[in-house]
Amino acid sequence: MTDDADLRHRITELVDEEHRLERSHIGKPLSDDEKARLDRIGVDLDRCWDLLRQRDARRAAGQDPDEARTRDASVVENYRQ
C-alpha cells in the first residue's frame, strides 16, 4: 500500500533526480542513457501524480483512497493526447 506521504516523497525524489541530471549537463548534450532515464523519470512522475489524483478523488467521493491503483504507463501517458 502507498499512502499520500509516500507518493509525495517519491515525487520529490524523482523531481530532484530530474533536476540533478539536467543541471549536470547545462551547455552539453545528454547521453542516450541519460535521455532514456529522463524519459523514464517523466513517466514515473506522471504515474505518481495520477495515483495521487485518484486517491484525492476517491477521498472526495467518500470512497477508500487505498483502493486507487497505479495505472499502466500507456494509460497515463495517453491522457496528454
DSSP file (Angstrom, degrees, kcal/mol; ACC not computed):
  #  RESIDUE AA STRUCTURE BP1 BP2  ACC     N-H-->O    O-->H-N    N-H-->O    O-->H-N    TCO  KAPPA ALPHA  PHI   PSI    X-CA   Y-CA   Z-CA
    1    1 A M              0   0    0      0, 0.0     2,-0.5     0, 0.0    65,-0.1   0.000 360.0 360.0 360.0 140.0    0.0    0.0    0.0
    2    2 A T        -     0   0    0     64,-0.1     2,-0.2     4,-0.0     0, 0.0  -0.966 360.0-160.4-116.1 129.0    1.2    3.5   -0.8
    3    3 A D     >  -     0   0    0     -2,-0.5     4,-2.3     1,-0.1     5,-0.2  -0.539  36.3 -97.2-101.9 175.7   -0.1    6.5    1.1
    4    4 A D  H  > S+     0   0    0      1,-0.2     4,-2.8     2,-0.2     5,-0.2   0.876 122.8  53.1 -59.9 -40.1   -0.1   10.1    0.1
    5    5 A A  H  > S+     0   0    0      1,-0.2     4,-2.3     2,-0.2    -1,-0.2   0.907 109.0  49.7 -63.3 -41.2    3.1   10.9    2.1
    6    6 A D  H  > S+     0   0    0      2,-0.2     4,-2.5     1,-0.2    -2,-0.2   0.921 111.9  48.7 -61.9 -43.6    4.9    8.0    0.3
    7    7 A L  H  X S+     0   0    0     -4,-2.3     4,-2.6     2,-0.2    -2,-0.2   0.928 111.6  48.1 -63.3 -45.3    3.7    9.3   -3.1
    8    8 A R  H  X S+     0   0    0     -4,-2.8     4,-2.3     1,-0.2    -1,-0.2   0.889 111.6  50.8 -63.4 -37.9    4.8   12.9   -2.3
    9    9 A H  H  X S+     0   0    0     -4,-2.3     4,-2.4    -5,-0.2    -1,-0.2   0.927 111.1  47.9 -64.1 -44.5    8.2   11.7   -1.1
   10   10 A R  H  X S+     0   0    0     -4,-2.5     4,-2.5     2,-0.2    -2,-0.2   0.901 110.4  52.1 -63.1 -41.3    8.6    9.6   -4.3
   11   11 A I  H  X S+     0   0    0     -4,-2.6     4,-2.6     1,-0.2     5,-0.2   0.922 109.6  49.6 -60.4 -44.5    7.6   12.6   -6.5
   12   12 A T  H  X S+     0   0    0     -4,-2.3     4,-2.6     1,-0.2    -2,-0.2   0.915 110.4  50.3 -61.5 -43.8   10.2   14.8   -4.7
   13   13 A E  H  X S+     0   0    0     -4,-2.4     4,-2.4     2,-0.2    -2,-0.2   0.924 112.4  46.8 -60.0 -45.1   12.9   12.2   -5.2
   14   14 A L  H  X S+     0   0    0     -4,-2.5     4,-2.6     2,-0.2    -2,-0.2   0.914 112.8  48.5 -66.0 -42.9   12.1   11.9   -8.9
   15   15 A V  H  X S+     0   0    0     -4,-2.6     4,-2.7     2,-0.2     5,-0.2   0.919 111.6  50.6 -63.2 -43.2   12.0   15.7   -9.4
   16   16 A D  H  X S+     0   0    0     -4,-2.6     4,-2.5    -5,-0.2    -2,-0.2   0.921 111.9  47.1 -60.5 -43.9   15.3   16.1   -7.6
   17   17 A E  H  X S+     0   0    0     -4,-2.4     4,-2.4     2,-0.2    -2,-0.2   0.917 111.5  51.3 -63.6 -42.8   16.9   13.4   -9.8
   18   18 A E  H  X S+     0   0    0     -4,-2.6     4,-2.3     1,-0.2    -2,-0.2   0.928 112.2  46.2 -59.0 -46.5   15.5   15.1  -12.9
   19   19 A H  H  X S+     0   0    0     -4,-2.7     4,-3.0     2,-0.2     5,-0.2   0.898 111.2  51.7 -66.1 -41.0   16.9   18.5  -11.9
   20   20 A R  H  X S+     0   0    0     -4,-2.5     4,-2.1    -5,-0.2    -1,-0.2   0.930 111.5  47.7 -59.8 -45.1   20.3   17.0  -11.0
   21   21 A L  H  < S+     0   0    0     -4,-2.4     4,-0.3     1,-0.2    -2,-0.2   0.919 115.0  44.8 -63.3 -44.6   20.5   15.3  -14.3
   22   22 A E  H >< S+     0   0    0     -4,-2.3     3,-1.2    -5,-0.2    -2,-0.2   0.919 114.0  49.0 -67.3 -43.3   19.5   18.5  -16.2
   23   23 A R  H >< S+     0   0    0     -4,-3.0     3,-1.2     1,-0.3    -1,-0.2   0.841 103.7  60.3 -65.7 -33.0   21.8   20.7  -14.2
   24   24 A S  T 3< S+     0   0    0     -4,-2.1    -1,-0.3     1,-0.3    -2,-0.2   0.596 109.5  44.3 -72.5  -7.7   24.8   18.5  -14.7
   25   25 A H  T X  S+     0   0    0     -3,-1.2     3,-2.3    -4,-0.3     2,-0.3   0.078  71.4 148.7-125.0  23.9   24.5   18.9  -18.4
   26   26 A I  T <  S+     0   0    0     -3,-1.2    -3,-0.1     1,-0.3    -4,-0.0  -0.442  81.5   6.9 -61.1 123.1   23.9   22.6  -18.9
   27   27 A G  T 3  S+     0   0    0     -2,-0.3    -1,-0.3     1,-0.2    -2,-0.0   0.420 121.7  77.3  84.2  -1.0   25.5   23.5  -22.2
   28   28 A K  S <  S-     0   0    0     -3,-2.3    -1,-0.2     0, 0.0     2,-0.0  -0.990  83.7-103.0-139.6 150.0   26.3   19.9  -23.2
   29   29 A P        -     0   0    0      0, 0.0     2,-0.2     0, 0.0    -3,-0.0  -0.293  31.7-115.4 -73.4 153.3   24.1   17.2  -24.5
   30   30 A L        -     0   0    0      1,-0.1     2,-0.0     2,-0.1    -8,-0.0  -0.539  31.9-112.4 -78.9 150.8   22.8   14.2  -22.5
   31   31 A S     >  -     0   0    0     -2,-0.2     4,-2.5     1,-0.1     5,-0.2  -0.318  32.6-103.5 -73.1 167.6   24.0   10.8  -23.4
   32   32 A D  H  > S+     0   0    0      1,-0.2     4,-2.3     2,-0.2     5,-0.2   0.895 124.4  51.5 -60.0 -40.4   21.4    8.3  -24.8
   33   33 A D  H  > S+     0   0    0      2,-0.2     4,-2.2     1,-0.2    -1,-0.2   0.896 110.4  48.5 -63.9 -40.1   21.2    6.6  -21.4
   34   34 A E  H  > S+     0   0    0      2,-0.2     4,-2.5     1,-0.2    -2,-0.2   0.888 110.5  50.5 -69.0 -38.6   20.6    9.9  -19.7
   35   35 A K  H  X S+     0   0    0     -4,-2.5     4,-2.1     2,-0.2    -2,-0.2   0.916 111.1  49.4 -62.4 -42.6   17.9   10.9  -22.2
   36   36 A A  H  X S+     0   0    0     -4,-2.3     4,-2.3     2,-0.2    -2,-0.2   0.893 110.2  50.9 -63.2 -40.1   16.2    7.5  -21.6
   37   37 A R  H  X S+     0   0    0     -4,-2.2     4,-2.7     2,-0.2    -2,-0.2   0.918 108.5  51.4 -64.9 -42.9   16.4    8.0  -17.8
   38   38 A L  H  X S+     0   0    0     -4,-2.5     4,-2.3     1,-0.2    -1,-0.2   0.900 109.8  50.5 -60.0 -40.2   14.8   11.4  -18.1
   39   39 A D  H  X S+     0   0    0     -4,-2.1     4,-2.1     2,-0.2    -1,-0.2   0.924 111.0  48.1 -62.4 -44.5   12.0    9.9  -20.2
   40   40 A R  H  X S+     0   0    0     -4,-2.3     4,-2.9     1,-0.2    -2,-0.2   0.891 109.7  52.9 -64.2 -38.8   11.5    7.2  -17.5
   41   41 A I  H  X S+     0   0    0     -4,-2.7     4,-2.8     1,-0.2    -1,-0.2   0.928 108.1  51.4 -60.8 -44.3   11.5    9.8  -14.8
   42   42 A G  H  X S+     0   0    0     -4,-2.3     4,-2.3     2,-0.2    -2,-0.2   0.908 112.0  45.7 -59.6 -43.6    8.8   11.7  -16.7
   43   43 A V  H  X S+     0   0    0     -4,-2.1     4,-2.4     2,-0.2    -1,-0.2   0.923 112.6  50.4 -65.7 -44.6    6.6    8.6  -17.0
   44   44 A D  H  X S+     0   0    0     -4,-2.9     4,-2.3     1,-0.2    -2,-0.2   0.901 110.6  50.1 -61.6 -40.7    7.2    7.7  -13.3
   45   45 A L  H  X S+     0   0    0     -4,-2.8     4,-2.9     2,-0.2     5,-0.3   0.931 109.5  50.7 -62.5 -45.4    6.2   11.2  -12.3
   46   46 A D  H  X S+     0   0    0     -4,-2.3     4,-2.4     1,-0.2    -2,-0.2   0.907 111.5  48.2 -58.7 -42.0    3.0   11.1  -14.4
   47   47 A R  H  X S+     0   0    0     -4,-2.4     4,-2.2     2,-0.2    24,-0.3   0.889 112.0  48.8 -68.2 -39.0    2.1    7.8  -12.8
   48   48 A C  H  X S+     0   0    0     -4,-2.3     4,-2.5     2,-0.2    -2,-0.2   0.936 113.2  46.7 -64.8 -46.7    2.7    9.1   -9.3
   49   49 A W  H  X S+     0   0    0     -4,-2.9     4,-2.6     1,-0.2    -2,-0.2   0.901 111.2  52.8 -62.3 -40.2    0.7   12.2   -9.9
   50   50 A D  H  X S+     0   0    0     -4,-2.4     4,-2.5    -5,-0.3    -1,-0.2   0.926 110.3  47.0 -60.6 -45.5   -2.1   10.2  -11.5
   51   51 A L  H  X S+     0   0    0     -4,-2.2     4,-2.5     2,-0.2    -2,-0.2   0.905 111.5  50.9 -64.1 -41.4   -2.3    7.9   -8.4
   52   52 A L  H  X S+     0   0    0     -4,-2.5     4,-2.4     2,-0.2    -1,-0.2   0.912 111.1  48.5 -62.7 -41.9   -2.3   10.8   -6.0
   53   53 A R  H  X S+     0   0    0     -4,-2.6     4,-2.6     2,-0.2    -2,-0.2   0.895 110.3  52.0 -64.5 -39.6   -5.1   12.4   -8.0
   54   54 A Q  H  X S+     0   0    0     -4,-2.5     4,-2.7     2,-0.2     5,-0.2   0.927 109.9  48.9 -60.2 -44.4   -7.0    9.2   -7.9
   55   55 A R  H  X S+     0   0    0     -4,-2.5     4,-2.4     1,-0.2    -2,-0.2   0.918 111.9  48.5 -62.3 -44.1   -6.6    9.0   -4.2
   56   56 A D  H  X S+     0   0    0     -4,-2.4     4,-2.6     2,-0.2    -1,-0.2   0.916 112.4  48.7 -61.3 -43.7   -7.8   12.6   -3.8
   57   57 A A  H  X S+     0   0    0     -4,-2.6     4,-1.6     2,-0.2    -2,-0.2   0.905 111.6  48.6 -65.5 -42.0  -10.8   11.9   -6.0
   58   58 A R  H  <>S+     0   0    0     -4,-2.7     5,-3.3     2,-0.2    -1,-0.2   0.922 112.2  49.0 -63.8 -42.8  -11.8    8.8   -4.1
   59   59 A R  H ><5S+     0   0    0     -4,-2.4     3,-1.6     1,-0.2    -2,-0.2   0.928 110.5  50.4 -61.5 -45.4  -11.4   10.6   -0.8
   60   60 A A  H 3<5S+     0   0    0     -4,-2.6    -1,-0.2     1,-0.3    -2,-0.2   0.792 109.6  51.9 -64.0 -28.2  -13.6   13.5   -2.0
   61   61 A A  T 3<5S-     0   0    0     -4,-1.6    -1,-0.3    -5,-0.2    -2,-0.2   0.353 121.1-107.9 -89.9   5.6  -16.2   11.0   -3.2
   62   62 A G  T < 5S+     0   0    0     -3,-1.6    -3,-0.2     1,-0.3     2,-0.2   0.692  79.4 127.9  76.8  18.8  -16.3    9.3    0.2
   63   63 A Q  S   <S-     0   0    0     -5,-3.3    -1,-0.3    -6,-0.2    -2,-0.1  -0.592  71.5 -86.6-103.7 168.0  -14.5    6.2   -1.1
   64   64 A D    >   -     0   0    0     -2,-0.2     3,-1.7     1,-0.2     4,-0.2  -0.625  28.7-156.6 -76.7 114.9  -11.4    4.4    0.2
   65   65 A P  G >  S+     0   0    0      0, 0.0     3,-1.6     0, 0.0    -1,-0.2   0.763  89.4  70.3 -63.9 -23.0   -8.3    6.1   -1.3
   66   66 A D  G 3  S+     0   0    0      1,-0.3   -64,-0.1   -11,-0.1   -11,-0.1   0.614  86.7  66.6 -71.1  -9.9   -6.4    2.9   -0.7
   67   67 A E  G <  S+     0   0    0     -3,-1.7    -1,-0.3   -12,-0.1     2,-0.1   0.547  76.6 107.6 -85.5  -7.3   -8.4    1.2   -3.4
   68   68 A A    <   -     0   0    0     -3,-1.6     2,-0.4    -4,-0.2   -17,-0.1  -0.436  58.6-154.9 -66.8 145.1   -6.7    3.5   -6.0
   69   69 A R        -     0   0    0     -2,-0.1     2,-0.3   -18,-0.0   -15,-0.1  -0.945  21.4-104.8-128.1 145.9   -4.3    1.7   -8.2
   70   70 A T        -     0   0    0     -2,-0.4     2,-0.2     1,-0.1   -22,-0.1  -0.515  42.7-138.2 -65.2 126.8   -1.2    2.7  -10.2
   71   71 A R        -     0   0    0     -2,-0.3   -20,-0.1   -24,-0.3   -21,-0.1  -0.561  24.7 -90.6 -89.9 155.4   -2.2    2.7  -13.8
   72   72 A D    >>  -     0   0    0     -2,-0.2     4,-2.1     1,-0.1     3,-0.9  -0.259  34.8-118.2 -58.5 145.8   -0.1    1.4  -16.7
   73   73 A A  H 3> S+     0   0    0      1,-0.3     4,-2.9     2,-0.2     5,-0.3   0.853 113.4  60.5 -57.0 -36.4    2.2    3.9  -18.2
   74   74 A S  H 3> S+     0   0    0      1,-0.2     4,-0.7     2,-0.2    -1,-0.3   0.831 107.8  45.3 -64.7 -30.1    0.4    3.5  -21.6
   75   75 A V  H <4 S+     0   0    0     -3,-0.9     3,-0.4     2,-0.2     4,-0.4   0.945 116.3  43.5 -74.3 -50.9   -2.8    4.7  -20.0
   76   76 A V  H >< S+     0   0    0     -4,-2.1     3,-1.3     1,-0.2     4,-0.3   0.897 112.6  52.1 -64.1 -42.0   -1.4    7.6  -18.1
   77   77 A E  H >< S+     0   0    0     -4,-2.9     3,-0.8     1,-0.3    -1,-0.2   0.758 101.6  61.4 -69.0 -24.4    0.8    8.8  -21.0
   78   78 A N  G >< S+     0   0    0     -4,-0.7     3,-0.9    -3,-0.4    -1,-0.3   0.550  82.7  80.9 -80.0  -6.1   -2.2    8.8  -23.4
   79   79 A Y  G <  S+     0   0    0     -3,-1.3    -1,-0.2    -4,-0.4    -2,-0.2   0.824  85.7  60.5 -63.7 -30.1   -4.0   11.4  -21.2
   80   80 A R  G <         0   0    0     -3,-0.8    -1,-0.2    -4,-0.3    -2,-0.2   0.680 360.0 360.0 -73.2 -17.1   -1.9   14.1  -22.9
   81   81 A Q    <         0   0    0     -3,-0.9    -1,-0.3    -4,-0.2    -2,-0.1   0.470 360.0 360.0 -86.5 360.0   -3.2   13.3  -26.4
